[in-house]
Amino acid sequence: MWKRWFGNGTTREQADYTDIDTTRLPGHVAIIMDGNGRWAQKKGLPRTFGHRAGAETLREIVKTASEIGIKVLTAYAFSTENWRRPADEVSLLMSLLADYLDNETAELHQNNVRIRFIGKTDELASILQEKIEKAQAQTAQNTGLVLNLAVNYGGRAELTRAVKIIAEKAAKYELKIDDINETTIEKYLYTANLPALDLLIRPSGDFRISNFLLWQVAYTEFWFTDLNWPDFKPENFLQAIRDYQQRERRFGGIKNTKKR
C-alpha cells in the first residue's frame, strides 16, 4: 500500500474505499485536469500556483487509483492548444512536468506503476524528451497501474496521425483498402494495446471533451463535478467510481430485463 510520510512521521489520510466493488472497476479511467488557473485566481493567486497545486492532486489520485486496482489512468496534462497560453505559463507547465518525473518516477517505479506518454512528445524540448524516455524505460516492465500522461496531445491530431499511417501503408500495398476497419484504426492510435476507455472525469464545471480521446470516448461513461482540479480529492475520485458502478452500460443495445 502506498504511504506518503510527513515530517512528523504520520502518513497521508487514506480515503475509504471499502464499499467499492473491486470486481466491477472501470479498467481505464481518464481525467481532464481542468480548473487550475481558476482555482488560483479565486484565491487571489497567480495561475502558476494553481498548476503546482494541480500536480499535487495528480499525485494523490494516482496513488488512490493504484491502491484500488485501476488498470489504466490517463491524465490530460497539456494539449496541442495549450501552446497558445502565455509563454511564462507554458514554461511553468513544462517545468512542472520535468519536476514531476524527477521527483515521482522512483516512487512510482517502487509501487509497480508503469509510466507512458501519448501525444507529440517529439516536439518537446530535448531535455524533457530525455526525462520522458528515461521514465518510460525505467518503469516499462511494471505490471501495476499504467499512468498514461497526455502531453502535447490532441484528439484530432491523434486521428490525423493514424489516418496518415494507414494511408502510407495502403500506398505501399502493405494494407488493402477493404481490410481497413475499426480495429485497424485503433491499432494506430496512441492508446493501442490499452483497455477501452470506461470512465472520463471532468472537473471545473465544464461540459465538453476539449479535443481529448475523441475516438476512445464513443461509449465512455462521463462524470462531471464543479470542483476545480486542485480541490479534487481521493474521495471525489472514489465517488466517481461508485457512481460508475451504479450505471448500466448498454453499448447501443437495450436494457437487460432478464430476471435473475
C-alpha positions in Angstrom: 0.0 0.0 0.0 1.2 3.5 -0.8 2.5 5.6 2.0 3.4 9.2 1.9 5.4 10.2 5.0 5.3 13.6 6.5 7.9 15.3 8.7 6.0 14.3 11.9 6.1 10.6 10.9 2.4 10.3 10.1 1.1 9.0 6.8 -1.3 10.8 4.4 -5.0 10.3 5.2 -6.4 7.4 3.2 -9.9 7.7 1.7 -12.3 4.9 2.5 -12.9 2.6 -0.4 -14.2 -0.5 1.4 -17.6 -0.2 -0.3 -16.0 -0.2 -3.8 -16.8 -3.4 -5.7 -13.3 -4.3 -7.0 -14.8 -6.8 -9.4 -16.6 -4.0 -11.3 -13.9 -1.4 -11.6 -13.5 0.6 -14.8 -10.4 -0.8 -16.5 -9.4 2.6 -17.9 -10.2 6.0 -16.4 -9.3 9.3 -18.0 -9.2 12.7 -16.3 -9.2 16.2 -17.8 -7.3 18.1 -15.2 -9.0 21.4 -15.6 -9.5 24.5 -13.4 -6.0 25.1 -12.0 -5.9 28.7 -13.2 -9.4 29.5 -12.0 -8.7 27.9 -8.6 -5.7 30.2 -8.1 -7.5 33.3 -9.3 -10.3 32.7 -6.9 -7.7 32.8 -4.1 -6.1 35.9 -5.5 -3.0 34.0 -6.5 -1.1 33.8 -9.9 -2.3 31.0 -12.2 1.0 29.3 -11.7 0.1 28.4 -8.1 -2.9 26.5 -9.4 -0.8 24.4 -11.7 1.5 23.5 -8.8 -1.5 22.5 -6.7 -2.8 20.5 -9.6 0.4 18.5 -9.7 -0.1 17.6 -6.0 -3.7 16.5 -6.8 -2.5 14.2 -9.6 0.0 12.6 -7.2 -2.8 11.7 -4.7 -5.2 10.5 -7.4 -2.5 8.2 -8.9 -1.9 6.7 -5.5 -5.7 6.1 -5.0 -6.2 4.6 -8.4 -3.2 2.3 -7.9 -4.5 1.2 -4.4 -7.9 0.2 -5.6 -6.7 -1.6 -8.7 -7.4 0.6 -11.6 -5.5 -0.7 -14.7 -5.0 2.5 -16.6 -5.3 6.2 -15.6 -4.9 8.7 -18.5 -4.4 12.3 -17.4 -4.7 15.2 -19.8 -1.6 17.2 -18.8 -1.0 19.5 -21.8 -3.0 19.8 -25.1 -1.9 20.8 -28.5 -3.9 24.0 -28.0 -2.2 24.9 -24.7 0.7 26.4 -26.6 -1.5 29.4 -27.1 -1.2 30.3 -23.5 1.2 33.0 -22.2 4.8 31.9 -22.6 5.6 32.0 -18.9 2.7 29.7 -18.1 3.7 27.2 -20.8 7.3 27.3 -19.5 6.0 26.6 -16.0 3.9 23.7 -17.1 6.9 22.1 -18.9 9.0 22.7 -15.8 6.3 21.1 -13.6 6.3 18.0 -15.8 10.0 17.8 -15.6 9.9 18.1 -11.8 7.2 15.5 -11.6 9.3 13.0 -13.5 12.4 13.8 -11.4 10.6 13.6 -8.1 8.0 10.9 -8.7 9.4 8.3 -11.0 11.3 6.4 -8.4 8.3 6.1 -6.1 6.0 5.2 -9.0 8.5 2.5 -10.0 8.7 1.2 -6.4 4.9 0.9 -6.4 4.8 -1.1 -9.7 3.4 1.8 -11.8 4.2 2.0 -15.5 4.6 5.5 -16.9 3.5 6.1 -20.5 3.1 9.2 -22.6 0.8 9.9 -25.5 1.0 12.9 -27.8 3.6 14.7 -29.9 6.3 14.3 -27.4 8.9 14.6 -30.1 8.1 18.3 -30.3 9.0 19.0 -26.7 12.4 20.3 -25.5 15.1 17.7 -25.9 15.9 17.6 -22.2 12.2 16.9 -21.4 12.2 14.2 -24.1 15.1 12.6 -22.3 13.3 12.6 -19.0 10.2 11.1 -20.6 12.2 8.3 -22.3 14.0 7.6 -19.1 10.8 7.3 -17.0 9.2 5.1 -19.6 12.2 2.8 -19.8 12.6 2.6 -16.1 9.0 1.5 -15.5 8.4 -0.4 -18.7 8.3 -3.8 -17.0 6.0 -2.8 -14.2 2.6 -4.6 -14.1 0.5 -2.4 -11.9 -1.3 0.8 -12.8 -0.5 2.3 -16.2 -0.1 6.1 -15.8 -0.8 7.4 -19.2 0.2 11.1 -19.4 -1.2 13.0 -22.4 1.3 15.8 -23.2 1.2 17.9 -26.4 -1.9 15.8 -27.1 -4.9 16.5 -29.3 -7.6 14.1 -30.3 -7.8 15.4 -33.8 -4.0 15.3 -34.2 -4.1 11.6 -33.0 -6.7 10.7 -35.6 -4.9 12.6 -38.3 -1.7 10.7 -37.4 -3.5 7.4 -37.6 -5.0 8.2 -41.0 -1.6 9.2 -42.4 0.0 5.9 -41.2 -2.8 3.8 -42.7 -2.7 5.8 -46.0 1.1 5.3 -46.3 0.7 1.5 -45.7 -2.1 1.4 -48.3 0.0 3.3 -50.8 2.8 0.8 -50.3 0.3 -2.1 -50.8 1.0 -3.2 -47.2 -2.7 -2.8 -46.4 -5.7 -3.4 -48.5 -8.5 -0.8 -48.5 -11.2 -3.4 -47.9 -9.2 -4.6 -44.8 -9.4 -1.2 -43.1 -11.8 -1.3 -40.2 -12.2 0.0 -36.6 -9.6 -2.4 -35.4 -7.1 -1.1 -37.9 -7.7 2.5 -36.8 -7.3 1.6 -33.1 -4.0 -0.2 -33.9 -2.5 3.2 -34.9 -3.9 5.3 -32.1 -1.7 6.3 -29.1 -3.8 4.1 -26.9 -3.2 0.9 -28.9 -2.9 -2.1 -26.6 -4.7 -0.3 -23.7 -8.1 -1.3 -22.4 -11.1 0.6 -23.8 -11.9 3.9 -22.0 -14.6 3.2 -19.4 -14.9 6.5 -17.5 -14.0 10.1 -18.2 -13.9 12.5 -15.3 -14.2 16.3 -15.9 -13.8 18.7 -13.1 -14.2 22.6 -13.2 -17.9 22.7 -14.1 -17.4 22.5 -17.9 -19.3 20.0 -20.1 -17.0 19.4 -23.0 -14.4 17.0 -24.2 -11.8 19.6 -25.2 -10.3 17.5 -28.0 -9.4 14.7 -25.7 -9.6 11.0 -26.8 -12.2 11.7 -29.4 -12.2 8.1 -30.8 -11.9 6.4 -27.4 -15.0 8.1 -25.8 -17.5 6.6 -28.1 -19.1 4.5 -25.3 -17.4 6.0 -22.3 -19.3 7.0 -19.2 -18.9 10.7 -18.2 -18.7 12.1 -14.7 -18.7 15.8 -14.0 -18.0 18.0 -11.0 -17.9 21.7 -10.3 -14.7 21.3 -8.3 -11.6 22.7 -9.8 -8.8 20.2 -10.2 -6.7 21.3 -7.2 -9.8 20.7 -4.9 -10.4 17.3 -6.4 -9.6 14.7 -3.6 -9.3 10.9 -3.5 -12.8 10.8 -2.0 -14.2 12.6 -5.1 -12.4 10.1 -7.3 -13.9 7.2 -5.4 -17.3 8.8 -5.6 -16.9 8.8 -9.4 -16.1 5.1 -9.3 -19.2 4.4 -7.1 -21.4 6.3 -9.5 -19.9 4.4 -12.4 -20.7 1.1 -10.7 -24.4 2.1 -10.4 -24.7 2.7 -14.2 -25.9 0.1 -16.7 -23.7 0.2 -19.8 -25.6 -1.0 -22.9 -23.2 0.0 -25.7 -26.0 0.7 -28.1 -28.1 -2.2 -27.0 -31.2 -2.3 -24.8 -31.6 -2.6 -21.1 -31.2 -6.1 -19.7 -34.6 -7.0 -18.4 -33.8 -10.7 -17.8 -35.0 -11.9 -14.4 -32.3 -13.1 -12.1 
